[in-house]
Amino acid sequence: MSGDKTMPPSERNEYTLQNHYPQILIDNPLRQQTPRQTGEDARAFHSQHNLEDVVDVETFVRAALAARDPDPEAYRNIQGLTYIERRELDKEGEGGILHQILHLPRDYWINLATCCFAAITQGWDQSSINGANLGWPREFGLNVNLMDPTTHAHDVWLFAIVNASTYLSAGIVGCWLSDPLNSHFYGRRGALFTAGLFSFATVIGAAYTQSWKTLLLCRILLGFGMGAKASVVPIFASETAPRATRGSLVISWQLMDAFGIFLGFAANIVVYDSWRKMVAAAFIPALLLLILVPLCTESPRWLLKKGRYKDALNAFARLRGASTPLLACRDLYYTHVQIQSETKYLNTGRYHRNDPASGGPVISHDDFQREVEMSSYGSRFLQLFTIPRIRRASVSAFVIMIAQQTCGVNVLAFLSSTIFNDAIQGEGNATQNKSAEKKALWFSFGIGLANFFFTWLAMGTIDSKGRRYLLHFSFPNMAWTLLAAGLCFLIDNDDLRIGLHILFVFLFFVAYSGGEGPVAFILSSEVFPLVNREVGMSFAVFWNLFGAGILALVSPILAYALTYAGLLGLFAGLNLVSWAAVFFLVPETAQFELEDLNSIFEIRTLAHIKYRFAVLKWVFRLTKDEPAPLYIWASEQRSRGVDMNERGRI
């Protein structure tokens, strides 16, 4: 069935299936050109950006041709490709994900270590206040024992406000600092260093507070650093990681956040008799973060955003670490092509990859840099809702981030020591019991260890199986384990109640750490186009941290009103709601270049929902025909002999 060959490329990029949902073809924009055109554009690009003193033009042309057709068989057709260049290209696909990660260069490992210490700081800050909650309320004259019928609601509210303040300030102020910090404080590194200063100074100040009011102030300022850090680090990690291992590397944020929680709980046990030392101990990873940031390589995509092409090429070279500049040139050229195409798509609603009406091949233009210069913080924020492709990304990020709060993990993170302490002592026992408090800290330590350990399991599947696979494992298992953990509070036998509660909480963290935990920040850092990435990630982190703040504020009150059984049962039900939202509204992002995700989010939300319903009908045997994949690489269609300029039935 032939179609109109004069239709815009964006329409040629979409095939309509029999069951009325589209199949999106993901294509390399350089494939719209002949090899000769690509070579000419590469020469013009090399001259335009004055790369002569960095790399010779012939090497750059070979790199552009490798970017046009990244197929080992196609490399043989690249004239002049040296043995060393061919070997480096072939090495990229050798071995599994672990092999590729272990062979990354030293400069990338410095970047990764910096991101890891940022995440450790984040986690340690969370668990330190968890343990300190057993001490500071008594010192400041508050009775917050939720199992004590004489506890005054006023004290519980003050306790909740101090705990919630960090997350509320992180969501309302901290995360929104990401865009201006990146723009005015020398990129991702400058933004990260500024966030680290807040994390370092405020925990030391909190250790010397003499009232709940000054502790509250320090917690608010800590939130500024936590919010900015949570917005910057996942972007920094995703922009510097190779495509094939991006998920496994960006998962370091959640993995090391879990490790930081574990270390914080460990420190709480070591200094369990001093809540001030618990809080102050978090300065250790913050100090190491501040030391490492100046040693990092800046994100090459941020450098491209600023038009600094020489610096971007050098950054790619350090992060790829190859014995030839060909790989760095290829990545620079291909990223440039993609972001220019992305800009034209966002401005016109269609891909003008090689449209004569646009003034020539996309490679020779700097539309993206002009767009950055012309746009303001406010306009980039409004584009999150006004441009359909970005709006769909915003919906996906919102769903996955708010689901991390409605799953109930932070109820346990904020109150685990308190919950375990009350589970050990039993309902109605309001006496202070040092032995029970130390046991509660040990149980919280076990949770931190489980959270860290089982996040490792996701590393092996997040790229090979995909983000959605992990999410579908996570949510249903979190639902039933959380419900079971809550019902344990109805058991009268102390030993049975404690043992079963710990078991189900442990299983809950297995489900969380293997899915929703690592996926939320990874997916949110991927889905936004480069020009909107900072403000988009700020939007996503706002919902996550603001949601965490609301939970920290209301969880003690809800536990006071509903009991622990009712509270955990409520969040078990919310897990099922989140599972449904993820199934219908969150697409797969694994194994795509960041710029390729424009094609993924080109599909309308309603069409995505229709496709998921078609999948459900097939799963429940209401239809015989398995739905065709929703996304497919155009190169795969070409290998099957399908004309890209014609509509066809897949």
C-alpha positions in Angstrom: 0.0 0.0 0.0 1.8 3.1 -1.2 1.6 6.4 0.4 2.4 10.0 -0.5 6.1 10.3 -0.7 5.9 14.1 -0.2 4.7 13.7 3.4 7.0 15.1 6.0 9.6 12.8 7.5 7.9 12.6 10.9 4.8 11.1 9.2 7.0 8.7 7.2 8.5 7.6 10.5 5.2 6.1 11.7 3.5 2.9 10.5 -0.2 2.3 11.2 -1.0 -1.2 12.3 -4.3 -3.1 11.8 -5.4 -2.6 15.3 -5.3 1.2 15.0 -2.2 2.0 17.0 1.0 3.3 15.4 4.4 1.6 15.3 7.2 4.0 15.6 10.3 3.6 13.5 13.5 4.9 15.2 16.0 6.0 12.7 19.4 7.5 12.5 19.1 11.0 11.0 22.3 10.5 9.0 20.6 7.7 7.1 18.6 10.4 5.3 21.9 11.3 3.6 24.2 9.5 1.2 27.7 8.6 2.5 29.0 11.4 0.2 26.7 14.0 1.7 27.7 12.9 5.2 31.4 13.2 4.3 30.9 16.7 2.9 28.9 17.8 6.0 31.6 16.3 8.3 34.3 18.4 6.5 32.1 21.5 6.8 31.5 20.8 10.5 35.2 20.2 11.1 36.1 23.6 9.6 33.2 25.5 11.1 34.1 24.5 14.7 37.9 24.9 14.2 38.8 21.3 15.1 42.0 21.3 13.0 44.4 21.5 16.0 42.5 18.7 17.8 42.0 16.1 15.0 42.7 15.9 11.3 39.8 16.2 8.9 40.1 12.7 7.3 39.8 11.0 10.7 36.8 13.1 11.4 35.1 12.1 8.1 35.7 8.4 8.9 34.2 9.0 12.3 31.1 10.6 10.7 30.7 7.6 8.3 31.0 5.2 11.3 28.2 7.3 13.0 26.0 7.0 9.9 26.1 3.2 9.8 27.2 1.7 13.2 27.4 -1.8 11.8 30.6 -3.9 12.0 30.0 -5.1 8.4 29.5 -1.5 7.2 32.9 -0.5 8.7 34.6 -2.4 5.9 33.3 0.1 3.4 34.8 3.1 5.1 37.8 4.1 3.0 41.0 4.7 4.9 39.8 3.1 8.2 43.0 2.0 10.0 43.5 -1.2 11.8 43.6 0.5 15.2 40.3 2.4 14.5 38.6 -0.8 13.3 39.8 -2.6 16.5 38.4 0.1 18.7 35.0 0.0 16.9 34.9 -3.8 17.3 35.8 -3.7 20.9 32.7 -1.7 21.8 30.4 -4.7 21.3 32.7 -7.3 22.9 31.7 -9.1 26.0 28.7 -8.5 28.2 27.7 -5.3 30.1 30.0 -6.1 33.0 33.0 -6.6 30.7 32.3 -3.2 29.0 31.9 -1.4 32.4 35.2 -2.8 33.7 37.1 -1.7 30.7 35.9 2.0 30.9 38.8 4.5 31.2 40.1 6.0 34.4 38.5 9.4 33.7 35.1 7.9 33.5 35.7 6.1 36.8 36.5 9.4 38.5 33.2 10.8 37.2 31.4 7.6 38.4 33.1 7.8 41.8 31.9 11.5 42.2 28.4 10.5 41.4 28.6 7.7 43.9 29.8 9.9 46.7 27.0 12.3 45.9 24.5 9.5 46.2 26.1 8.1 49.4 25.8 11.6 50.9 22.1 11.7 50.0 21.4 8.3 51.6 23.4 8.9 54.7 21.5 12.2 55.3 18.2 10.2 55.2 19.3 7.4 57.6 21.1 9.7 60.1 17.9 11.5 61.0 16.1 8.2 61.2 18.3 7.1 64.1 18.5 10.6 65.6 14.7 10.5 65.9 15.1 8.3 68.9 17.1 11.0 70.7 16.5 14.6 69.7 12.8 14.7 70.5 13.4 13.8 74.2 16.3 16.3 74.5 14.1 19.1 73.2 11.1 18.1 75.4 8.8 16.3 72.9 6.9 13.1 73.5 6.5 11.3 70.1 5.9 7.7 71.1 3.2 6.7 68.7 2.1 3.7 70.8 1.6 5.9 73.9 -2.0 7.0 74.3 -0.9 10.0 76.3 1.2 11.4 73.5 0.1 14.9 72.5 -0.7 15.6 68.8 1.2 18.9 69.0 4.5 17.1 69.7 3.9 14.6 66.9 3.3 17.5 64.5 6.6 19.2 65.5 8.4 15.9 65.1 6.8 15.4 61.7 7.7 19.0 60.6 11.4 18.6 61.4 11.5 15.3 59.5 9.6 16.7 56.5 11.3 20.0 56.3 14.3 18.7 54.4 12.3 17.1 51.7 9.8 20.0 51.4 12.6 22.5 51.0 14.4 20.1 48.5 11.2 19.9 46.4 10.1 23.5 46.7 13.5 25.2 46.4 16.5 22.8 46.0 15.6 20.9 42.9 14.7 24.0 41.0 18.2 25.4 41.5 19.5 22.8 39.0 18.9 24.9 35.9 20.3 28.2 37.1 23.3 26.4 38.8 24.1 24.6 35.6 23.7 27.8 33.6 25.7 30.2 35.8 28.0 28.1 37.9 30.1 26.4 35.3 28.0 23.4 34.3 27.2 20.1 35.9 30.4 20.1 38.1 29.8 23.6 39.5 26.2 22.8 40.3 27.2 19.6 42.0 30.0 21.3 44.0 27.5 24.0 45.2 25.0 21.2 46.3 27.9 19.5 48.1 28.7 22.6 50.1 25.1 22.7 51.5 25.3 19.0 52.4 28.6 19.4 54.2 27.9 22.6 56.2 24.4 21.9 57.4 25.0 18.4 59.0 27.8 19.9 61.1 25.5 22.8 62.1 22.7 20.4 63.0 24.9 18.6 65.4 25.4 21.8 67.5 21.7 22.9 67.6 20.1 23.6 71.0 16.4 23.6 70.1 14.1 22.0 67.6 13.8 25.4 65.8 17.5 25.6 64.9 17.5 21.9 64.0 14.6 22.7 61.7 16.6 25.5 60.1 19.5 23.3 59.4 17.2 20.6 57.9 15.7 23.2 55.6 19.1 24.3 54.3 20.2 20.7 53.9 17.2 20.3 51.6 18.5 22.9 49.3 21.6 20.7 48.7 19.7 17.5 48.5 17.3 18.8 45.9 19.9 20.3 43.7 22.1 17.1 44.0 19.2 14.8 43.1 18.5 16.9 40.0 22.1 17.2 38.8 23.7 13.8 39.4 21.4 11.5 37.4 21.7 13.9 34.4 25.5 14.1 34.8 25.7 10.3 34.9 23.4 9.6 32.0 25.1 12.2 29.7 28.6 10.8 30.3 27.8 7.0 30.1 28.0 4.9 26.9 24.6 4.0 25.5 24.9 0.2 25.9 25.7 0.5 29.7 23.9 3.7 30.6 21.2 2.1 32.8 23.7 -0.1 34.6 25.9 3.0 35.3 23.2 5.5 36.1 21.8 2.9 38.6 24.8 3.9 40.7 22.7 6.8 42.0 20.1 4.4 43.6 22.8 1.8 44.4 25.0 4.3 46.3 22.0 6.0 47.8 21.1 2.7 49.3 24.7 2.2 50.3 24.6 5.6 52.0 21.5 4.6 53.9 23.3 1.4 55.0 26.4 3.3 56.1 24.2 5.8 57.9 22.4 3.0 59.8 25.8 1.5 60.6 27.1 4.8 62.0 23.9 5.1 64.0 24.7 1.8 65.8 28.3 2.9 66.4 27.2 6.1 68.1 23.7 5.0 69.2 23.9 6.9 72.5 24.4 10.3 70.7 22.0 11.6 68.2 24.3 14.6 67.5 27.1 12.3 66.3 24.6 10.4 64.1 23.7 13.6 62.3 27.2 14.9 62.1 28.7 11.7 60.6 27.1 12.5 57.2 29.9 15.1 56.7 32.3 12.3 55.7 30.9 11.5 52.2 30.1 15.2 51.6 33.8 16.1 52.1 34.9 13.4 49.7 32.4 14.6 47.2 33.8 18.2 47.4 37.4 16.8 46.8 36.4 14.7 43.8 34.3 17.3 41.9 37.2 19.4 40.6 38.8 16.2 39.2 35.8 15.3 37.1 35.4 15.6 33.3 32.5 17.9 32.4 29.5 16.5 30.5 30.2 16.8 26.8 26.6 17.4 26.1 26.6 20.4 28.4 29.6 21.7 26.6 27.8 21.2 23.3 24.9 23.2 24.7 27.3 26.1 25.3 28.8 25.7 21.8 32.2 24.6 23.2 32.9 21.9 20.6 36.7 21.6 21.1 36.1 21.0 24.9 33.3 18.6 24.1 35.5 16.6 21.8 38.2 16.4 24.5 35.6 15.4 27.1 34.4 12.6 24.8 38.0 11.5 24.3 38.7 11.3 28.1 35.4 9.5 28.8 35.8 6.9 26.0 39.5 6.4 26.6 40.2 4.9 23.2 43.7 4.7 21.6 42.3 6.7 18.6 40.2 9.9 18.5 37.8 8.2 16.1 35.3 7.2 18.8 35.3 10.6 20.4 34.8 12.3 17.0 32.0 9.9 16.1 30.1 10.6 19.4 30.6 14.3 19.1 29.3 14.4 15.5 26.4 12.1 16.1 25.3 13.8 19.3 25.4 17.2 17.4 23.3 15.8 14.6 20.8 14.4 17.0 20.4 17.6 19.1 20.0 19.8 16.0 17.4 17.4 14.7 15.8 17.4 18.1 15.6 21.2 18.1 13.9 21.4 14.7 11.5 18.7 15.8 10.5 20.5 18.9 10.2 23.8 17.1 8.2 22.5 14.1 6.6 19.3 15.3 8.4 17.3 12.6 11.9 16.0 11.8 13.6 18.2 9.1 16.7 16.1 9.1 17.6 17.0 5.5 14.8 19.3 4.4 15.9 21.7 1.7 13.4 24.2 3.0 15.3 24.4 6.3 18.4 25.8 4.6 20.5 22.7 4.0 21.6 19.6 5.9 21.0 19.8 9.6 24.7 19.2 10.5 25.9 22.5 9.3 23.5 24.5 11.5 23.6 25.5 15.1 19.8 25.7 15.8 20.2 24.1 19.2 22.7 26.7 20.5 20.5 29.5 19.2 17.5 28.0 20.9 19.4 27.8 24.2 20.4 31.4 23.9 16.9 32.6 23.1 15.1 30.5 25.7 14.6 31.5 29.3 14.1 29.4 32.4 10.4 30.2 32.3 10.0 29.3 28.7 11.8 26.0 29.1 9.5 25.3 32.1 6.4 26.1 30.1 7.5 23.8 27.3 7.2 20.8 29.7 3.4 21.2 29.2 3.0 22.9 25.9 5.1 20.8 23.5 3.5 17.3 23.1 6.8 15.3 23.0 8.0 17.0 26.2 4.6 16.8 27.9 4.6 13.0 27.4 8.0 12.8 28.9 6.8 15.0 31.9 3.8 12.6 32.4 6.2 9.6 32.4 8.6 11.2 34.8 5.7 12.4 37.1 4.2 8.9 37.2 7.5 7.1 38.0 8.6 9.7 40.6 5.4 10.0 42.5 5.1 6.2 42.5 8.3 6.0 44.4 6.6 7.8 47.2 3.2 6.1 47.0 4.9 2.7 47.1 5.5 3.2 50.9 9.3 2.9 50.9 9.8 6.3 52.6 7.3 5.5 55.3 9.7 2.8 56.3 12.8 4.9 55.6 11.5 7.7 57.8 10.0 5.7 60.6 11.7 2.2 60.5 13.6 2.7 63.8 10.4 4.0 65.4 8.2 1.3 63.9 10.6 -1.5 64.9 11.0 0.0 68.4 7.2 0.0 68.8 6.8 -3.5 67.3 9.4 -4.8 69.8 7.8 -3.1 72.8 4.2 -3.8 71.8 1.1 -1.5 71.8 0.6 0.7 74.8 4.2 0.4 76.2 5.4 4.0 76.5 8.5 3.4 78.6 11.9 4.2 77.2 13.8 1.0 76.6 17.5 1.4 75.6 17.7 -2.3 74.7 14.7 -2.1 72.4 16.0 1.1 70.8 19.3 -0.6 70.0 17.5 -3.6 68.5 15.4 -1.2 66.4 18.6 0.4 65.0 20.0 -3.1 64.2 16.9 -4.0 62.3 17.0 -0.7 60.4 20.7 -1.5 59.6 19.5 -4.8 58.2 17.0 -3.0 56.0 19.7 -0.7 54.7 21.9 -3.7 53.9 19.1 -5.5 52.0 18.2 -2.3 50.1 21.9 -2.0 49.0 22.4 -5.7 48.2 19.3 -6.2 46.1 19.9 -3.0 44.1 22.9 -4.9 42.6 20.4 -7.4 41.1 18.9 -4.7 39.0 22.3 -3.9 37.5 22.3 -7.1 35.5 18.8 -6.6 34.0 18.1 -2.9 33.7 19.7 -2.7 30.3 19.2 -6.2 29.0 15.6 -6.7 30.2 14.6 -3.0 30.3 13.1 -0.5 32.7 9.5 -1.7 32.4 10.4 -5.3 33.1 11.8 -4.3 36.5 8.8 -2.1 37.3 6.4 -5.0 36.6 8.3 -7.2 38.9 8.4 -4.5 41.6 5.0 -3.1 42.2 2.8 -6.2 42.7 5.4 -7.7 45.1 5.7 -4.5 47.0 1.9 -4.4 47.4 1.4 -7.8 49.0 4.6 -7.7 51.2 3.6 -4.2 52.6 0.1 -5.5 53.4 1.5 -8.5 55.1 3.9 -6.4 57.2 1.1 -4.2 58.4 -1.1 -7.1 59.3 1.6 -8.4 61.6 0.8 -5.7 64.1 -2.5 -7.5 64.8 -0.6 -10.5 66.1 -0.5 -10.7 69.9 2.5 -13.1 70.3 5.6 -10.8 70.6 8.2 -13.2 69.0 5.9 -14.1 66.1 4.9 -10.5 65.5 8.5 -9.2 65.4 9.8 -12.1 63.3 7.1 -12.0 60.6 7.1 -8.2 60.4 10.9 -8.2 59.8 10.5 -10.9 57.2 7.9 -9.1 55.2 9.7 -5.7 55.4 12.8 -7.5 54.2 10.9 -9.0 51.2 9.4 -5.5 50.5 12.9 -4.1 50.1 13.8 -7.0 47.8 10.9 -5.9 45.5 11.7 -2.2 45.8 15.4 -2.4 45.3 15.1 -4.7 42.3 12.7 -2.4 40.4 11.1 0.9 41.3 14.0 2.0 43.5 16.7 2.3 40.7 14.4 2.9 37.8 12.7 6.1 38.9 15.7 8.4 38.7 17.3 6.7 35.7 14.2 7.0 33.6 13.5 10.6 34.6 17.1 11.6 33.7 16.7 10.1 30.2 13.3 11.2 28.9 13.7 15.0 28.5 15.4 16.7 25.5 18.8 18.3 26.2 17.5 22.0 26.1 14.9 21.1 28.8 16.8 18.4 30.6 17.7 20.5 33.7 14.3 22.0 34.3 12.6 18.7 33.3 14.6 16.8 35.9 13.9 19.5 38.4 10.2 19.0 37.7 10.5 15.2 38.2 12.6 15.5 41.4 10.2 18.1 42.7 7.4 15.5 42.7 9.6 12.9 44.3 11.1 15.1 47.1 7.9 17.1 47.7 6.0 13.9 47.9 8.6 12.6 50.4 8.2 15.7 52.4 4.4 15.3 52.5 4.9 11.7 53.6 7.3 12.6 56.3 4.8 15.2 57.5 1.7 13.1 57.5 3.0 9.6 58.1 3.4 10.0 61.9 -0.1 11.5 62.0 -1.6 8.7 59.9 0.1 6.1 62.0 -1.3 7.8 65.1 -4.8 7.8 63.5 -4.9 4.5 61.5 -2.3 2.4 63.5 0.6 0.8 61.6 -1.6 -1.9 60.1 -3.9 0.7 58.5 -1.0 2.8 57.3 0.9 0.0 55.6 -2.3 -1.4 54.1 -3.1 2.0 52.6 0.2 2.1 50.8 -0.2 -1.5 49.7 -3.3 -0.4 47.8 -1.5 2.6 46.3 1.2 0.2 44.9 -1.5 -1.4 42.7 -2.7 2.0 41.5 0.9 2.9 40.6 1.4 -0.3 38.8 -1.5 0.4 36.5 -0.3 4.0 35.8 3.2 2.7 34.9 1.8 0.0 32.7 -0.2 2.5 30.6 1.8 5.7 30.7 5.6 4.9 31.0 7.4 3.7 27.8 10.6 1.8 27.6 13.9 3.8 27.3 16.5 1.0 27.5 19.0 0.6 24.6 18.2 4.0 23.0 20.5 7.0 22.6 19.1 9.9 24.7 18.3 11.8 21.5 16.6 8.7 20.0 13.9 9.0 22.6 12.3 11.8 20.6 10.8 9.0 18.4 9.6 7.1 21.5 7.7 10.1 22.8 6.4 11.1 19.4 3.6 8.6 19.9 0.4 10.0 21.4 -0.5 9.0 24.9 -3.9 7.6 23.8 -2.2 5.4 21.2 0.2 4.1 23.8 -2.7 3.2 26.1 -4.5 1.5 23.2 -1.4 -0.6 22.5 -1.2 -1.7 26.2 -4.9 -2.7 26.1 -4.1 -4.8 23.1 -1.3 -6.5 25.0 -3.6 -7.2 27.9 -6.2 -8.8 25.5 -3.5 -11.0 24.1 -2.2 -12.0 27.6 -5.7 -13.0 28.8 -6.3 -14.8 25.5 -9.1 -12.5 24.4 -7.4 -12.3 21.0 -5.2 -14.8 19.1 -2.7 -12.4 17.4 0.2 -11.1 19.5 0.6 -7.3 19.1 3.6 -6.2 17.0 6.3 -4.3 18.9 5.4 -0.7 19.5 8.9 0.6 18.6 11.2 -0.8 15.9 14.5 0.3 14.5 14.2 1.6 10.9 17.3 -0.4 10.0 15.5 -3.6 10.9 12.7 -2.6 8.6 15.2 -1.9 5.8 16.7 -5.4 6.4 13.2 -6.8 5.8 12.9 -4.9 2.5 10.3 -2.3 3.7 10.5 1.0 1.9 10.9 3.8 4.5 9.1 6.2 2.1 6.0 4.1 2.0 3.3 3.2 4.5 3.0 -0.5 5.0 1.3 -3.1 7.1 3.6 -4.6 9.6 
